[in-house]
Amino acid sequence: MEEKKCKCEDKFLKELFKKYEPIKDNLIQMLNEIQDHYGYCPKDVQEELANFLGISMAEVYGVVTFYSRFTLEPKGKYSISVCLGTACYVKGAQKIMDRLQERLKIGEGETTEDGMFSIEAQRCVGACGLAPVFTVNGKVYGKATVKLLDQVLDELE
């Protein structure tokens, strides 16, 4: 098989493309590494990946937008998710989401201008017994209240 070279100047991508065969089956694993490295999947990197794998940009974009793990925009240093699954919602999670958006002055799926915080909604984090729940970079805060949210944000700011 002919080895494809990376035409870009990005050292990470050059190393990634050396590590994998240029076949479509490697798309998701390579996107995982890209997401981990950059914190999101930049458009120019998606284009390089499509070229490397010999697939269309539409195929890459389709996978990136299908799986919630991948994002098109950089996340904040602190990624805050509020569980809006049934148990959390019934126990007041929407009040936590509302306060978070009010305090950070951004909406769901957005990142603050300073790059410190991003907000996401989740449908279930598997901690229904602790409802309502929010997470900060994966750390779970259960039996959450608006007061607890404010305390956590105060510590992070």
LUMKOL-221250 format. One record per residue (C-alpha): x, y, z; residue in three letters. Coordinates in steps of 0.2 Angstrom, whole numbers, padded with zeros to 4 digits, always signed. Layout:
% residues N
XYZALA...
***
This chain:
% residues 157
+0000+0000+0000MET+0006+0017-0004GLU+0011+0028+0011GLU+0002+0044+0011LYS+0011+0059+0018LYS+0004+0073+0028CYS+0006+0090+0018LYS+0003+0100+0034CYS+0015+0107+0046GLU+0007+0100+0061ASP+0019+0089+0071LYS+0004+0080+0079PHE-0004+0076+0063LEU+0012+0070+0055LYS+0014+0058+0069GLU-0004+0052+0069LEU-0003+0049+0050PHE+0013+0038+0053LYS+0004+0028+0066LYS-0011+0023+0056TYR-0015+0015+0039GLU-0024+0026+0028PRO-0041+0016+0028ILE-0058+0022+0032LYS-0059+0009+0047ASP-0047+0020+0057ASN-0058+0036+0056LEU-0066+0035+0073ILE-0050+0031+0082GLN-0040+0044+0074MET-0054+0057+0078LEU-0053+0051+0096ASN-0035+0056+0096GLU-0038+0072+0087ILE-0052+0077+0100GLN-0040+0072+0114ASP-0026+0082+0107HIS-0034+0098+0102TYR-0050+0097+0113GLY-0061+0098+0098TYR-0060+0093+0079CYS-0054+0108+0069PRO-0061+0110+0052LYS-0044+0110+0044ASP-0039+0095+0053VAL-0054+0086+0047GLN-0049+0090+0029GLU-0032+0084+0032GLU-0039+0068+0039LEU-0051+0066+0025ALA-0037+0068+0012ASN-0026+0055+0022PHE-0040+0042+0023LEU-0046+0045+0005GLY-0064+0049+0010ILE-0075+0064+0008SER-0075+0079+0020MET-0094+0075+0022ALA-0090+0058+0029GLU-0078+0065+0042VAL-0090+0079+0046TYR-0105+0066+0047GLY-0095+0056+0060VAL-0090+0071+0070VAL-0107+0078+0071THR-0116+0061+0074PHE-0106+0056+0090TYR-0108+0068+0105SER-0090+0064+0110ARG-0083+0075+0096PHE-0085+0094+0096THR-0083+0107+0082LEU-0079+0121+0094GLU-0065+0121+0108PRO-0072+0118+0125LYS-0068+0129+0140GLY-0054+0124+0153LYS-0069+0119+0164TYR-0082+0109+0154SER-0098+0109+0165ILE-0112+0097+0161SER-0129+0097+0169VAL-0139+0081+0168CYS-0156+0084+0162LEU-0162+0066+0162GLY-0179+0062+0170THR-0173+0059+0188ALA-0162+0075+0188CYS-0175+0085+0179TYR-0189+0081+0191VAL-0177+0085+0206LYS-0173+0103+0199GLY-0159+0101+0187ALA-0167+0115+0175GLN-0164+0128+0189LYS-0146+0123+0190ILE-0144+0125+0171MET-0153+0141+0171ASP-0142+0148+0185ARG-0126+0142+0176LEU-0132+0151+0160GLN-0136+0166+0169GLU-0120+0167+0179ARG-0108+0163+0164LEU-0119+0173+0151LYS-0118+0159+0138ILE-0130+0146+0132GLY-0129+0127+0131GLU-0115+0122+0119GLY-0106+0138+0121GLU-0089+0143+0128THR-0085+0159+0138THR-0075+0172+0128GLU-0060+0169+0140ASP-0061+0151+0136GLY-0063+0146+0154MET-0080+0138+0154PHE-0092+0128+0143SER-0109+0122+0146ILE-0117+0106+0140GLU-0133+0097+0144ALA-0132+0078+0146GLN-0147+0066+0146ARG-0140+0054+0159CYS-0124+0052+0169VAL-0129+0036+0177GLY-0130+0044+0195ALA-0149+0045+0197CYS-0148+0041+0215GLY-0138+0057+0217LEU-0151+0068+0207ALA-0149+0082+0202PRO-0131+0081+0196VAL-0119+0092+0187PHE-0101+0088+0182THR-0086+0098+0180VAL-0072+0090+0169ASN-0080+0073+0173GLY-0081+0076+0192LYS-0099+0072+0198VAL-0108+0084+0210TYR-0123+0075+0217GLY-0138+0081+0226LYS-0134+0098+0218ALA-0142+0114+0222THR-0140+0132+0214VAL-0130+0136+0230LYS-0118+0121+0227LEU-0116+0127+0209LEU-0111+0144+0214ASP-0099+0138+0227GLN-0090+0127+0214VAL-0090+0141+0201LEU-0083+0153+0215ASP-0068+0141+0218GLU-0065+0139+0199LEU-0065+0158+0195GLU
***
